[in-house]
Amino acid sequence: MFWIKGEGLGESVDPSLIERFLGVEAKMGVKYLDRLVAEDLLGRTSDGLYELTVSGHKLGARVFADEFADLTRPGHGECGPDCWCHADPDEAEACAAERAGELHLRDS
């Protein structure tokens, strides 16, 4: 649900959407969704849809970060999100040139 919300596919979902994304039969999916409601990770809207609670969103963010950490970290030779080069385009160009120079020196 965190991913669905993050991708802008909706704030709330019905069992058929979960069925399409997870390949779980809607009847079975409802059992899991209701269990998450009981754990206060999901809530029910007035029209019967499911949505993340505040605690569900926090847990979803933590699980997402853990599961995708290897994909969201900078790769070898890339700078991180707090690098000085994010200040402006000129700084970004200087940072890229500096990194390219370091890689070139290592190859010599």
N, C-alpha and C positions, 0 to 999 in steps of 0.2 A: 504494500500500500504506500510505503514511503516513496518507492521508486515511481509508482504511478502518479502520485501527487507531484513529485519533483520534475517529472517529464511534462507536466502541464496537461495530463490526461484526465484530470478531475480531482476535486476535493473529496468527493464521496463516490462510492462504487456500489453496484449491485452484484449479487452472486454470479450473474451471467458474465460480467466483465472479468471476475476472478477466474471463472471457468475458462474463458478464452486465453487469458494470460498464463495460467498455471496448468491448464489441462486437467483440472480436477472437476469432476462432476459437480454441478451446482448444489445438489443435495448434500454432498459430502463437504463442500466448501462452506456451506452455511454452518455446519457443526463447528468447524475451525473458527470461522468468524465470530460465532456466538461465544466460543471459549475466550477469544481475545476481548470481547465485550465484557465478560465476567472478570477478566484480569485488568480491566480499565485501560487497555491499550487501544481499543476501538470504542466508538460510541455509535448509537443509532440515531438517524435523523427522523424527523416527523413523518417523512414519506418512506421510511423503512430501509434507507440506504445505510451503508457503513462508512464511517470516517475516522481518521486518526484522532485520538485524544492528545492532549499536551504530552502526557507520559509516553504514549505510543509514538509520537513524533520524535521525542528525545531518544527513545530506544532504537527506533528505525534509523535515525541519523548515526548513532553509535555503531550499529550493526553494519550499515552501509559503508561507513568509513573503514571499519575493520576488514570487511570482505573485499573491498576494492582498493585497499591501501597500496598494493603493488602497482596498480594501474594509475593511481592519482598522484603518486610521488614523482618528482622530476627524474628523468632518466639520467644515465651516466653522461656527464658533460653538460647537463642542463642546469640552469639556476633554479632556485626555489621561489615560492610566491612572495617572499619578503626581501628578495634581492634588490639592491640599489638600482638596478637597471629598469625597474618598473616605473621610475619617476617620470621619464619622458622618452620619446623615440630616439633622441640622440644618445641618451644613456644606454638604451637597449642595444643600439648599434655598437657602442663602445664595449659593452659587456660581451656581445657575440664575437667581436674581433679579438678581445682578450682571451676568451675561451678557445677560439680557433688557434691563436698563437700558442697557447699552452699545449694544445693537442699536437701542434706541429713540432714544438720543442721536444715532446716526449717521443715522437717518431724518429727524431734525428739520432 
